[in-house]
Amino acid sequence: MKPPEHMEIKTITFTVNGVEREFEIGEKPYQVAPFHTLSRTLRENLGLVGTKTGCNKGSCASCTVIMNNKPILSCMTLTIECDNATIVTIEGLENAETGELDPLQQSFVDHTAFQCGFCTPGMIMASKSLLNTNPDPDEKEVKEALAGHYCRCISHYHVVDAVLDSAGKGGR
């Protein structure tokens, strides 16, 4: 059933990994419901499954993406709050022309800063946001940027080393 002609269909538009996306607001399968979170929209509507939803309560930070140059918890952000935003997910970090990993991603590989990999995208996105605003962080600043990221598989020392190495400061 179509809405009456006098009713305007509301849409939101935002850019994800350099591609502008437009969504109708509604509860039909192809629409984004007002209660949908950004993590759900990224995963289910756009197929960007690199963003993980761990706790779905904002406690683990696995769902971190960069929105308007700041790290956010996508499980706590409604998609309708993203109108006119610029969003970068883990998929948006690799070089689109060559397919090469971002230097930070490569540093995570080189330092074995992951195990199961579930929380890794969120840690990389928080670290990328830090390096975008502060390309020369010290260890304390890296640890502060990663505060709230929960992982039970790895030593967070590997993660700190990977970020410091990517910033050109080397690890331990």
Chimera marker file (.cmm) of the C-alpha trace (Angstrom):
<marker_set name="trace">
<marker id="1" x="0.000" y="0.000" z="0.000" r="1" g="1" b="0" radius="0.5"/>
<marker id="2" x="1.387" y="3.367" z="-1.001" r="1" g="1" b="0" radius="0.5"/>
<marker id="3" x="1.201" y="6.329" z="1.353" r="1" g="1" b="0" radius="0.5"/>
<marker id="4" x="-1.328" y="9.013" z="0.436" r="1" g="1" b="0" radius="0.5"/>
<marker id="5" x="0.068" y="11.479" z="-2.083" r="1" g="1" b="0" radius="0.5"/>
<marker id="6" x="0.066" y="14.298" z="0.483" r="1" g="1" b="0" radius="0.5"/>
<marker id="7" x="2.349" y="12.294" z="2.780" r="1" g="1" b="0" radius="0.5"/>
<marker id="8" x="6.040" y="12.702" z="2.154" r="1" g="1" b="0" radius="0.5"/>
<marker id="9" x="8.285" y="9.678" z="2.606" r="1" g="1" b="0" radius="0.5"/>
<marker id="10" x="11.089" y="10.650" z="4.966" r="1" g="1" b="0" radius="0.5"/>
<marker id="11" x="14.619" y="9.727" z="3.977" r="1" g="1" b="0" radius="0.5"/>
<marker id="12" x="18.050" y="10.027" z="5.488" r="1" g="1" b="0" radius="0.5"/>
<marker id="13" x="21.311" y="10.274" z="3.613" r="1" g="1" b="0" radius="0.5"/>
<marker id="14" x="24.808" y="9.602" z="4.845" r="1" g="1" b="0" radius="0.5"/>
<marker id="15" x="28.151" y="8.628" z="3.379" r="1" g="1" b="0" radius="0.5"/>
<marker id="16" x="29.708" y="5.270" z="4.272" r="1" g="1" b="0" radius="0.5"/>
<marker id="17" x="33.274" y="4.553" z="3.173" r="1" g="1" b="0" radius="0.5"/>
<marker id="18" x="33.031" y="7.257" z="0.531" r="1" g="1" b="0" radius="0.5"/>
<marker id="19" x="29.697" y="6.109" z="-0.937" r="1" g="1" b="0" radius="0.5"/>
<marker id="20" x="26.559" y="8.178" z="-0.386" r="1" g="1" b="0" radius="0.5"/>
<marker id="21" x="23.635" y="6.083" z="0.860" r="1" g="1" b="0" radius="0.5"/>
<marker id="22" x="19.982" y="7.043" z="1.097" r="1" g="1" b="0" radius="0.5"/>
<marker id="23" x="17.370" y="5.193" z="3.118" r="1" g="1" b="0" radius="0.5"/>
<marker id="24" x="13.652" y="5.566" z="3.505" r="1" g="1" b="0" radius="0.5"/>
<marker id="25" x="12.487" y="5.628" z="7.102" r="1" g="1" b="0" radius="0.5"/>
<marker id="26" x="9.858" y="2.994" z="7.761" r="1" g="1" b="0" radius="0.5"/>
<marker id="27" x="9.318" y="-0.581" z="8.783" r="1" g="1" b="0" radius="0.5"/>
<marker id="28" x="9.223" y="-2.331" z="5.412" r="1" g="1" b="0" radius="0.5"/>
<marker id="29" x="12.048" y="-4.768" z="4.607" r="1" g="1" b="0" radius="0.5"/>
<marker id="30" x="13.956" y="-2.302" z="2.397" r="1" g="1" b="0" radius="0.5"/>
<marker id="31" x="13.549" y="0.599" z="4.828" r="1" g="1" b="0" radius="0.5"/>
<marker id="32" x="15.304" y="1.620" z="8.029" r="1" g="1" b="0" radius="0.5"/>
<marker id="33" x="13.030" y="1.635" z="11.055" r="1" g="1" b="0" radius="0.5"/>
<marker id="34" x="13.351" y="4.572" z="13.454" r="1" g="1" b="0" radius="0.5"/>
<marker id="35" x="14.611" y="2.180" z="16.145" r="1" g="1" b="0" radius="0.5"/>
<marker id="36" x="17.347" y="0.538" z="14.032" r="1" g="1" b="0" radius="0.5"/>
<marker id="37" x="20.882" y="1.059" z="15.227" r="1" g="1" b="0" radius="0.5"/>
<marker id="38" x="23.702" y="2.036" z="12.928" r="1" g="1" b="0" radius="0.5"/>
<marker id="39" x="25.420" y="-1.316" z="13.525" r="1" g="1" b="0" radius="0.5"/>
<marker id="40" x="22.277" y="-3.120" z="12.366" r="1" g="1" b="0" radius="0.5"/>
<marker id="41" x="21.979" y="-0.941" z="9.267" r="1" g="1" b="0" radius="0.5"/>
<marker id="42" x="25.646" y="-1.383" z="8.392" r="1" g="1" b="0" radius="0.5"/>
<marker id="43" x="25.481" y="-5.150" z="8.762" r="1" g="1" b="0" radius="0.5"/>
<marker id="44" x="21.980" y="-5.976" z="7.492" r="1" g="1" b="0" radius="0.5"/>
<marker id="45" x="21.227" y="-3.276" z="4.940" r="1" g="1" b="0" radius="0.5"/>
<marker id="46" x="24.714" y="-2.597" z="3.576" r="1" g="1" b="0" radius="0.5"/>
<marker id="47" x="26.394" y="-5.967" z="4.130" r="1" g="1" b="0" radius="0.5"/>
<marker id="48" x="29.316" y="-4.359" z="5.985" r="1" g="1" b="0" radius="0.5"/>
<marker id="49" x="29.779" y="-7.176" z="8.470" r="1" g="1" b="0" radius="0.5"/>
<marker id="50" x="33.215" y="-6.063" z="9.674" r="1" g="1" b="0" radius="0.5"/>
<marker id="51" x="31.471" y="-3.965" z="12.305" r="1" g="1" b="0" radius="0.5"/>
<marker id="52" x="30.718" y="-6.395" z="15.119" r="1" g="1" b="0" radius="0.5"/>
<marker id="53" x="27.943" y="-6.187" z="17.675" r="1" g="1" b="0" radius="0.5"/>
<marker id="54" x="29.129" y="-7.847" z="20.865" r="1" g="1" b="0" radius="0.5"/>
<marker id="55" x="27.142" y="-6.752" z="23.877" r="1" g="1" b="0" radius="0.5"/>
<marker id="56" x="24.618" y="-4.494" z="22.081" r="1" g="1" b="0" radius="0.5"/>
<marker id="57" x="24.724" y="-2.265" z="25.183" r="1" g="1" b="0" radius="0.5"/>
<marker id="58" x="27.785" y="-0.076" z="24.559" r="1" g="1" b="0" radius="0.5"/>
<marker id="59" x="29.956" y="-1.947" z="27.035" r="1" g="1" b="0" radius="0.5"/>
<marker id="60" x="32.484" y="-3.791" z="24.853" r="1" g="1" b="0" radius="0.5"/>
<marker id="61" x="33.166" y="-1.251" z="22.038" r="1" g="1" b="0" radius="0.5"/>
<marker id="62" x="33.400" y="-3.960" z="19.356" r="1" g="1" b="0" radius="0.5"/>
<marker id="63" x="31.001" y="-1.933" z="17.226" r="1" g="1" b="0" radius="0.5"/>
<marker id="64" x="33.190" y="1.190" z="17.044" r="1" g="1" b="0" radius="0.5"/>
<marker id="65" x="33.129" y="3.073" z="13.749" r="1" g="1" b="0" radius="0.5"/>
<marker id="66" x="34.257" y="6.595" z="12.895" r="1" g="1" b="0" radius="0.5"/>
<marker id="67" x="31.472" y="9.126" z="12.366" r="1" g="1" b="0" radius="0.5"/>
<marker id="68" x="32.353" y="12.693" z="11.445" r="1" g="1" b="0" radius="0.5"/>
<marker id="69" x="35.968" y="11.995" z="12.458" r="1" g="1" b="0" radius="0.5"/>
<marker id="70" x="35.087" y="10.688" z="15.931" r="1" g="1" b="0" radius="0.5"/>
<marker id="71" x="34.838" y="7.124" z="17.212" r="1" g="1" b="0" radius="0.5"/>
<marker id="72" x="31.285" y="6.145" z="18.132" r="1" g="1" b="0" radius="0.5"/>
<marker id="73" x="29.544" y="3.024" z="19.364" r="1" g="1" b="0" radius="0.5"/>
<marker id="74" x="27.346" y="2.032" z="16.439" r="1" g="1" b="0" radius="0.5"/>
<marker id="75" x="25.189" y="-0.237" z="18.624" r="1" g="1" b="0" radius="0.5"/>
<marker id="76" x="24.190" y="2.812" z="20.670" r="1" g="1" b="0" radius="0.5"/>
<marker id="77" x="23.619" y="5.169" z="17.725" r="1" g="1" b="0" radius="0.5"/>
<marker id="78" x="20.308" y="5.166" z="15.902" r="1" g="1" b="0" radius="0.5"/>
<marker id="79" x="20.598" y="5.197" z="12.127" r="1" g="1" b="0" radius="0.5"/>
<marker id="80" x="18.242" y="8.180" z="11.942" r="1" g="1" b="0" radius="0.5"/>
<marker id="81" x="20.826" y="10.155" z="13.961" r="1" g="1" b="0" radius="0.5"/>
<marker id="82" x="23.313" y="9.731" z="11.102" r="1" g="1" b="0" radius="0.5"/>
<marker id="83" x="21.594" y="11.972" z="8.558" r="1" g="1" b="0" radius="0.5"/>
<marker id="84" x="24.260" y="13.942" z="6.634" r="1" g="1" b="0" radius="0.5"/>
<marker id="85" x="27.073" y="12.161" z="8.492" r="1" g="1" b="0" radius="0.5"/>
<marker id="86" x="30.287" y="10.696" z="7.129" r="1" g="1" b="0" radius="0.5"/>
<marker id="87" x="30.967" y="7.196" z="8.427" r="1" g="1" b="0" radius="0.5"/>
<marker id="88" x="34.036" y="5.008" z="8.038" r="1" g="1" b="0" radius="0.5"/>
<marker id="89" x="33.948" y="1.318" z="8.892" r="1" g="1" b="0" radius="0.5"/>
<marker id="90" x="36.769" y="-1.220" z="8.980" r="1" g="1" b="0" radius="0.5"/>
<marker id="91" x="36.016" y="-2.037" z="5.326" r="1" g="1" b="0" radius="0.5"/>
<marker id="92" x="36.729" y="1.587" z="4.418" r="1" g="1" b="0" radius="0.5"/>
<marker id="93" x="40.338" y="1.501" z="5.616" r="1" g="1" b="0" radius="0.5"/>
<marker id="94" x="41.895" y="-0.660" z="2.918" r="1" g="1" b="0" radius="0.5"/>
<marker id="95" x="43.260" y="1.020" z="-0.194" r="1" g="1" b="0" radius="0.5"/>
<marker id="96" x="40.356" y="0.903" z="-2.660" r="1" g="1" b="0" radius="0.5"/>
<marker id="97" x="42.672" y="0.776" z="-5.694" r="1" g="1" b="0" radius="0.5"/>
<marker id="98" x="45.233" y="-1.795" z="-4.546" r="1" g="1" b="0" radius="0.5"/>
<marker id="99" x="43.325" y="-3.707" z="-1.864" r="1" g="1" b="0" radius="0.5"/>
<marker id="100" x="46.254" y="-3.214" z="0.510" r="1" g="1" b="0" radius="0.5"/>
<marker id="101" x="45.528" y="-3.007" z="4.197" r="1" g="1" b="0" radius="0.5"/>
<marker id="102" x="45.786" y="0.338" z="5.946" r="1" g="1" b="0" radius="0.5"/>
<marker id="103" x="49.180" y="0.611" z="7.702" r="1" g="1" b="0" radius="0.5"/>
<marker id="104" x="47.403" y="0.381" z="11.067" r="1" g="1" b="0" radius="0.5"/>
<marker id="105" x="45.656" y="-2.841" z="10.018" r="1" g="1" b="0" radius="0.5"/>
<marker id="106" x="48.986" y="-4.234" z="8.832" r="1" g="1" b="0" radius="0.5"/>
<marker id="107" x="50.565" y="-3.278" z="12.135" r="1" g="1" b="0" radius="0.5"/>
<marker id="108" x="47.882" y="-5.257" z="13.976" r="1" g="1" b="0" radius="0.5"/>
<marker id="109" x="48.789" y="-8.261" z="11.808" r="1" g="1" b="0" radius="0.5"/>
<marker id="110" x="52.527" y="-7.757" z="12.318" r="1" g="1" b="0" radius="0.5"/>
<marker id="111" x="52.145" y="-7.519" z="16.107" r="1" g="1" b="0" radius="0.5"/>
<marker id="112" x="49.634" y="-10.366" z="16.401" r="1" g="1" b="0" radius="0.5"/>
<marker id="113" x="47.249" y="-7.910" z="18.008" r="1" g="1" b="0" radius="0.5"/>
<marker id="114" x="44.243" y="-10.182" z="17.555" r="1" g="1" b="0" radius="0.5"/>
<marker id="115" x="43.182" y="-13.757" z="18.090" r="1" g="1" b="0" radius="0.5"/>
<marker id="116" x="39.577" y="-14.528" z="17.313" r="1" g="1" b="0" radius="0.5"/>
<marker id="117" x="39.295" y="-11.112" z="15.636" r="1" g="1" b="0" radius="0.5"/>
<marker id="118" x="35.808" y="-10.299" z="16.895" r="1" g="1" b="0" radius="0.5"/>
<marker id="119" x="36.760" y="-7.128" z="18.765" r="1" g="1" b="0" radius="0.5"/>
<marker id="120" x="39.658" y="-6.205" z="16.462" r="1" g="1" b="0" radius="0.5"/>
<marker id="121" x="37.688" y="-3.967" z="14.045" r="1" g="1" b="0" radius="0.5"/>
<marker id="122" x="36.464" y="-1.798" z="16.928" r="1" g="1" b="0" radius="0.5"/>
<marker id="123" x="39.979" y="-1.473" z="18.339" r="1" g="1" b="0" radius="0.5"/>
<marker id="124" x="41.381" y="-0.591" z="14.933" r="1" g="1" b="0" radius="0.5"/>
<marker id="125" x="38.702" y="2.045" z="14.324" r="1" g="1" b="0" radius="0.5"/>
<marker id="126" x="39.263" y="3.671" z="17.736" r="1" g="1" b="0" radius="0.5"/>
<marker id="127" x="43.022" y="3.619" z="17.098" r="1" g="1" b="0" radius="0.5"/>
<marker id="128" x="42.574" y="5.029" z="13.579" r="1" g="1" b="0" radius="0.5"/>
<marker id="129" x="40.502" y="7.880" z="14.976" r="1" g="1" b="0" radius="0.5"/>
<marker id="130" x="43.250" y="8.602" z="17.497" r="1" g="1" b="0" radius="0.5"/>
<marker id="131" x="45.951" y="8.574" z="14.815" r="1" g="1" b="0" radius="0.5"/>
<marker id="132" x="43.834" y="10.810" z="12.552" r="1" g="1" b="0" radius="0.5"/>
<marker id="133" x="43.689" y="13.475" z="15.256" r="1" g="1" b="0" radius="0.5"/>
<marker id="134" x="47.034" y="12.770" z="16.933" r="1" g="1" b="0" radius="0.5"/>
<marker id="135" x="49.540" y="11.091" z="14.606" r="1" g="1" b="0" radius="0.5"/>
<marker id="136" x="52.172" y="11.012" z="17.363" r="1" g="1" b="0" radius="0.5"/>
<marker id="137" x="50.452" y="9.616" z="20.496" r="1" g="1" b="0" radius="0.5"/>
<marker id="138" x="52.337" y="8.317" z="23.498" r="1" g="1" b="0" radius="0.5"/>
<marker id="139" x="51.516" y="5.047" z="25.242" r="1" g="1" b="0" radius="0.5"/>
<marker id="140" x="49.169" y="6.712" z="27.741" r="1" g="1" b="0" radius="0.5"/>
<marker id="141" x="47.160" y="8.370" z="24.946" r="1" g="1" b="0" radius="0.5"/>
<marker id="142" x="46.838" y="5.049" z="23.104" r="1" g="1" b="0" radius="0.5"/>
<marker id="143" x="45.612" y="3.340" z="26.264" r="1" g="1" b="0" radius="0.5"/>
<marker id="144" x="43.091" y="6.141" z="26.870" r="1" g="1" b="0" radius="0.5"/>
<marker id="145" x="41.800" y="5.866" z="23.285" r="1" g="1" b="0" radius="0.5"/>
<marker id="146" x="41.303" y="2.136" z="23.775" r="1" g="1" b="0" radius="0.5"/>
<marker id="147" x="39.737" y="2.378" z="27.229" r="1" g="1" b="0" radius="0.5"/>
<marker id="148" x="36.434" y="0.529" z="27.203" r="1" g="1" b="0" radius="0.5"/>
<marker id="149" x="37.448" y="-1.928" z="24.490" r="1" g="1" b="0" radius="0.5"/>
<marker id="150" x="36.934" y="-5.351" z="25.955" r="1" g="1" b="0" radius="0.5"/>
<marker id="151" x="38.732" y="-8.437" z="24.674" r="1" g="1" b="0" radius="0.5"/>
<marker id="152" x="39.256" y="-11.730" z="26.460" r="1" g="1" b="0" radius="0.5"/>
<marker id="153" x="41.500" y="-13.339" z="23.845" r="1" g="1" b="0" radius="0.5"/>
<marker id="154" x="44.620" y="-11.209" z="23.631" r="1" g="1" b="0" radius="0.5"/>
<marker id="155" x="47.091" y="-9.204" z="25.594" r="1" g="1" b="0" radius="0.5"/>
<marker id="156" x="46.281" y="-5.549" z="25.146" r="1" g="1" b="0" radius="0.5"/>
<marker id="157" x="50.043" y="-4.912" z="25.113" r="1" g="1" b="0" radius="0.5"/>
<marker id="158" x="50.120" y="-6.260" z="21.556" r="1" g="1" b="0" radius="0.5"/>
<marker id="159" x="47.438" y="-3.769" z="20.563" r="1" g="1" b="0" radius="0.5"/>
<marker id="160" x="49.271" y="-0.832" z="22.162" r="1" g="1" b="0" radius="0.5"/>
<marker id="161" x="52.494" y="-1.921" z="20.430" r="1" g="1" b="0" radius="0.5"/>
<marker id="162" x="50.698" y="-2.141" z="17.079" r="1" g="1" b="0" radius="0.5"/>
<marker id="163" x="49.290" y="1.375" z="17.404" r="1" g="1" b="0" radius="0.5"/>
<marker id="164" x="52.599" y="2.864" z="18.563" r="1" g="1" b="0" radius="0.5"/>
<marker id="165" x="54.445" y="1.093" z="15.745" r="1" g="1" b="0" radius="0.5"/>
<marker id="166" x="51.952" y="2.391" z="13.198" r="1" g="1" b="0" radius="0.5"/>
<marker id="167" x="52.544" y="5.887" z="14.582" r="1" g="1" b="0" radius="0.5"/>
<marker id="168" x="56.274" y="5.382" z="14.018" r="1" g="1" b="0" radius="0.5"/>
<marker id="169" x="57.150" y="5.043" z="17.695" r="1" g="1" b="0" radius="0.5"/>
<marker id="170" x="57.849" y="1.327" z="17.716" r="1" g="1" b="0" radius="0.5"/>
<marker id="171" x="56.534" y="-1.074" z="20.298" r="1" g="1" b="0" radius="0.5"/>
<marker id="172" x="58.186" y="-2.631" z="23.290" r="1" g="1" b="0" radius="0.5"/>
<link id1="1" id2="2" r="1" g="1" b="0" radius="0.2"/>
<link id1="2" id2="3" r="1" g="1" b="0" radius="0.2"/>
<link id1="3" id2="4" r="1" g="1" b="0" radius="0.2"/>
<link id1="4" id2="5" r="1" g="1" b="0" radius="0.2"/>
<link id1="5" id2="6" r="1" g="1" b="0" radius="0.2"/>
<link id1="6" id2="7" r="1" g="1" b="0" radius="0.2"/>
<link id1="7" id2="8" r="1" g="1" b="0" radius="0.2"/>
<link id1="8" id2="9" r="1" g="1" b="0" radius="0.2"/>
<link id1="9" id2="10" r="1" g="1" b="0" radius="0.2"/>
<link id1="10" id2="11" r="1" g="1" b="0" radius="0.2"/>
<link id1="11" id2="12" r="1" g="1" b="0" radius="0.2"/>
<link id1="12" id2="13" r="1" g="1" b="0" radius="0.2"/>
<link id1="13" id2="14" r="1" g="1" b="0" radius="0.2"/>
<link id1="14" id2="15" r="1" g="1" b="0" radius="0.2"/>
<link id1="15" id2="16" r="1" g="1" b="0" radius="0.2"/>
<link id1="16" id2="17" r="1" g="1" b="0" radius="0.2"/>
<link id1="17" id2="18" r="1" g="1" b="0" radius="0.2"/>
<link id1="18" id2="19" r="1" g="1" b="0" radius="0.2"/>
<link id1="19" id2="20" r="1" g="1" b="0" radius="0.2"/>
<link id1="20" id2="21" r="1" g="1" b="0" radius="0.2"/>
<link id1="21" id2="22" r="1" g="1" b="0" radius="0.2"/>
<link id1="22" id2="23" r="1" g="1" b="0" radius="0.2"/>
<link id1="23" id2="24" r="1" g="1" b="0" radius="0.2"/>
<link id1="24" id2="25" r="1" g="1" b="0" radius="0.2"/>
<link id1="25" id2="26" r="1" g="1" b="0" radius="0.2"/>
<link id1="26" id2="27" r="1" g="1" b="0" radius="0.2"/>
<link id1="27" id2="28" r="1" g="1" b="0" radius="0.2"/>
<link id1="28" id2="29" r="1" g="1" b="0" radius="0.2"/>
<link id1="29" id2="30" r="1" g="1" b="0" radius="0.2"/>
<link id1="30" id2="31" r="1" g="1" b="0" radius="0.2"/>
<link id1="31" id2="32" r="1" g="1" b="0" radius="0.2"/>
<link id1="32" id2="33" r="1" g="1" b="0" radius="0.2"/>
<link id1="33" id2="34" r="1" g="1" b="0" radius="0.2"/>
<link id1="34" id2="35" r="1" g="1" b="0" radius="0.2"/>
<link id1="35" id2="36" r="1" g="1" b="0" radius="0.2"/>
<link id1="36" id2="37" r="1" g="1" b="0" radius="0.2"/>
<link id1="37" id2="38" r="1" g="1" b="0" radius="0.2"/>
<link id1="38" id2="39" r="1" g="1" b="0" radius="0.2"/>
<link id1="39" id2="40" r="1" g="1" b="0" radius="0.2"/>
<link id1="40" id2="41" r="1" g="1" b="0" radius="0.2"/>
<link id1="41" id2="42" r="1" g="1" b="0" radius="0.2"/>
<link id1="42" id2="43" r="1" g="1" b="0" radius="0.2"/>
<link id1="43" id2="44" r="1" g="1" b="0" radius="0.2"/>
<link id1="44" id2="45" r="1" g="1" b="0" radius="0.2"/>
<link id1="45" id2="46" r="1" g="1" b="0" radius="0.2"/>
<link id1="46" id2="47" r="1" g="1" b="0" radius="0.2"/>
<link id1="47" id2="48" r="1" g="1" b="0" radius="0.2"/>
<link id1="48" id2="49" r="1" g="1" b="0" radius="0.2"/>
<link id1="49" id2="50" r="1" g="1" b="0" radius="0.2"/>
<link id1="50" id2="51" r="1" g="1" b="0" radius="0.2"/>
<link id1="51" id2="52" r="1" g="1" b="0" radius="0.2"/>
<link id1="52" id2="53" r="1" g="1" b="0" radius="0.2"/>
<link id1="53" id2="54" r="1" g="1" b="0" radius="0.2"/>
<link id1="54" id2="55" r="1" g="1" b="0" radius="0.2"/>
<link id1="55" id2="56" r="1" g="1" b="0" radius="0.2"/>
<link id1="56" id2="57" r="1" g="1" b="0" radius="0.2"/>
<link id1="57" id2="58" r="1" g="1" b="0" radius="0.2"/>
<link id1="58" id2="59" r="1" g="1" b="0" radius="0.2"/>
<link id1="59" id2="60" r="1" g="1" b="0" radius="0.2"/>
<link id1="60" id2="61" r="1" g="1" b="0" radius="0.2"/>
<link id1="61" id2="62" r="1" g="1" b="0" radius="0.2"/>
<link id1="62" id2="63" r="1" g="1" b="0" radius="0.2"/>
<link id1="63" id2="64" r="1" g="1" b="0" radius="0.2"/>
<link id1="64" id2="65" r="1" g="1" b="0" radius="0.2"/>
<link id1="65" id2="66" r="1" g="1" b="0" radius="0.2"/>
<link id1="66" id2="67" r="1" g="1" b="0" radius="0.2"/>
<link id1="67" id2="68" r="1" g="1" b="0" radius="0.2"/>
<link id1="68" id2="69" r="1" g="1" b="0" radius="0.2"/>
<link id1="69" id2="70" r="1" g="1" b="0" radius="0.2"/>
<link id1="70" id2="71" r="1" g="1" b="0" radius="0.2"/>
<link id1="71" id2="72" r="1" g="1" b="0" radius="0.2"/>
<link id1="72" id2="73" r="1" g="1" b="0" radius="0.2"/>
<link id1="73" id2="74" r="1" g="1" b="0" radius="0.2"/>
<link id1="74" id2="75" r="1" g="1" b="0" radius="0.2"/>
<link id1="75" id2="76" r="1" g="1" b="0" radius="0.2"/>
<link id1="76" id2="77" r="1" g="1" b="0" radius="0.2"/>
<link id1="77" id2="78" r="1" g="1" b="0" radius="0.2"/>
<link id1="78" id2="79" r="1" g="1" b="0" radius="0.2"/>
<link id1="79" id2="80" r="1" g="1" b="0" radius="0.2"/>
<link id1="80" id2="81" r="1" g="1" b="0" radius="0.2"/>
<link id1="81" id2="82" r="1" g="1" b="0" radius="0.2"/>
<link id1="82" id2="83" r="1" g="1" b="0" radius="0.2"/>
<link id1="83" id2="84" r="1" g="1" b="0" radius="0.2"/>
<link id1="84" id2="85" r="1" g="1" b="0" radius="0.2"/>
<link id1="85" id2="86" r="1" g="1" b="0" radius="0.2"/>
<link id1="86" id2="87" r="1" g="1" b="0" radius="0.2"/>
<link id1="87" id2="88" r="1" g="1" b="0" radius="0.2"/>
<link id1="88" id2="89" r="1" g="1" b="0" radius="0.2"/>
<link id1="89" id2="90" r="1" g="1" b="0" radius="0.2"/>
<link id1="90" id2="91" r="1" g="1" b="0" radius="0.2"/>
<link id1="91" id2="92" r="1" g="1" b="0" radius="0.2"/>
<link id1="92" id2="93" r="1" g="1" b="0" radius="0.2"/>
<link id1="93" id2="94" r="1" g="1" b="0" radius="0.2"/>
<link id1="94" id2="95" r="1" g="1" b="0" radius="0.2"/>
<link id1="95" id2="96" r="1" g="1" b="0" radius="0.2"/>
<link id1="96" id2="97" r="1" g="1" b="0" radius="0.2"/>
<link id1="97" id2="98" r="1" g="1" b="0" radius="0.2"/>
<link id1="98" id2="99" r="1" g="1" b="0" radius="0.2"/>
<link id1="99" id2="100" r="1" g="1" b="0" radius="0.2"/>
<link id1="100" id2="101" r="1" g="1" b="0" radius="0.2"/>
<link id1="101" id2="102" r="1" g="1" b="0" radius="0.2"/>
<link id1="102" id2="103" r="1" g="1" b="0" radius="0.2"/>
<link id1="103" id2="104" r="1" g="1" b="0" radius="0.2"/>
<link id1="104" id2="105" r="1" g="1" b="0" radius="0.2"/>
<link id1="105" id2="106" r="1" g="1" b="0" radius="0.2"/>
<link id1="106" id2="107" r="1" g="1" b="0" radius="0.2"/>
<link id1="107" id2="108" r="1" g="1" b="0" radius="0.2"/>
<link id1="108" id2="109" r="1" g="1" b="0" radius="0.2"/>
<link id1="109" id2="110" r="1" g="1" b="0" radius="0.2"/>
<link id1="110" id2="111" r="1" g="1" b="0" radius="0.2"/>
<link id1="111" id2="112" r="1" g="1" b="0" radius="0.2"/>
<link id1="112" id2="113" r="1" g="1" b="0" radius="0.2"/>
<link id1="113" id2="114" r="1" g="1" b="0" radius="0.2"/>
<link id1="114" id2="115" r="1" g="1" b="0" radius="0.2"/>
<link id1="115" id2="116" r="1" g="1" b="0" radius="0.2"/>
<link id1="116" id2="117" r="1" g="1" b="0" radius="0.2"/>
<link id1="117" id2="118" r="1" g="1" b="0" radius="0.2"/>
<link id1="118" id2="119" r="1" g="1" b="0" radius="0.2"/>
<link id1="119" id2="120" r="1" g="1" b="0" radius="0.2"/>
<link id1="120" id2="121" r="1" g="1" b="0" radius="0.2"/>
<link id1="121" id2="122" r="1" g="1" b="0" radius="0.2"/>
<link id1="122" id2="123" r="1" g="1" b="0" radius="0.2"/>
<link id1="123" id2="124" r="1" g="1" b="0" radius="0.2"/>
<link id1="124" id2="125" r="1" g="1" b="0" radius="0.2"/>
<link id1="125" id2="126" r="1" g="1" b="0" radius="0.2"/>
<link id1="126" id2="127" r="1" g="1" b="0" radius="0.2"/>
<link id1="127" id2="128" r="1" g="1" b="0" radius="0.2"/>
<link id1="128" id2="129" r="1" g="1" b="0" radius="0.2"/>
<link id1="129" id2="130" r="1" g="1" b="0" radius="0.2"/>
<link id1="130" id2="131" r="1" g="1" b="0" radius="0.2"/>
<link id1="131" id2="132" r="1" g="1" b="0" radius="0.2"/>
<link id1="132" id2="133" r="1" g="1" b="0" radius="0.2"/>
<link id1="133" id2="134" r="1" g="1" b="0" radius="0.2"/>
<link id1="134" id2="135" r="1" g="1" b="0" radius="0.2"/>
<link id1="135" id2="136" r="1" g="1" b="0" radius="0.2"/>
<link id1="136" id2="137" r="1" g="1" b="0" radius="0.2"/>
<link id1="137" id2="138" r="1" g="1" b="0" radius="0.2"/>
<link id1="138" id2="139" r="1" g="1" b="0" radius="0.2"/>
<link id1="139" id2="140" r="1" g="1" b="0" radius="0.2"/>
<link id1="140" id2="141" r="1" g="1" b="0" radius="0.2"/>
<link id1="141" id2="142" r="1" g="1" b="0" radius="0.2"/>
<link id1="142" id2="143" r="1" g="1" b="0" radius="0.2"/>
<link id1="143" id2="144" r="1" g="1" b="0" radius="0.2"/>
<link id1="144" id2="145" r="1" g="1" b="0" radius="0.2"/>
<link id1="145" id2="146" r="1" g="1" b="0" radius="0.2"/>
<link id1="146" id2="147" r="1" g="1" b="0" radius="0.2"/>
<link id1="147" id2="148" r="1" g="1" b="0" radius="0.2"/>
<link id1="148" id2="149" r="1" g="1" b="0" radius="0.2"/>
<link id1="149" id2="150" r="1" g="1" b="0" radius="0.2"/>
<link id1="150" id2="151" r="1" g="1" b="0" radius="0.2"/>
<link id1="151" id2="152" r="1" g="1" b="0" radius="0.2"/>
<link id1="152" id2="153" r="1" g="1" b="0" radius="0.2"/>
<link id1="153" id2="154" r="1" g="1" b="0" radius="0.2"/>
<link id1="154" id2="155" r="1" g="1" b="0" radius="0.2"/>
<link id1="155" id2="156" r="1" g="1" b="0" radius="0.2"/>
<link id1="156" id2="157" r="1" g="1" b="0" radius="0.2"/>
<link id1="157" id2="158" r="1" g="1" b="0" radius="0.2"/>
<link id1="158" id2="159" r="1" g="1" b="0" radius="0.2"/>
<link id1="159" id2="160" r="1" g="1" b="0" radius="0.2"/>
<link id1="160" id2="161" r="1" g="1" b="0" radius="0.2"/>
<link id1="161" id2="162" r="1" g="1" b="0" radius="0.2"/>
<link id1="162" id2="163" r="1" g="1" b="0" radius="0.2"/>
<link id1="163" id2="164" r="1" g="1" b="0" radius="0.2"/>
<link id1="164" id2="165" r="1" g="1" b="0" radius="0.2"/>
<link id1="165" id2="166" r="1" g="1" b="0" radius="0.2"/>
<link id1="166" id2="167" r="1" g="1" b="0" radius="0.2"/>
<link id1="167" id2="168" r="1" g="1" b="0" radius="0.2"/>
<link id1="168" id2="169" r="1" g="1" b="0" radius="0.2"/>
<link id1="169" id2="170" r="1" g="1" b="0" radius="0.2"/>
<link id1="170" id2="171" r="1" g="1" b="0" radius="0.2"/>
<link id1="171" id2="172" r="1" g="1" b="0" radius="0.2"/>
</marker_set>
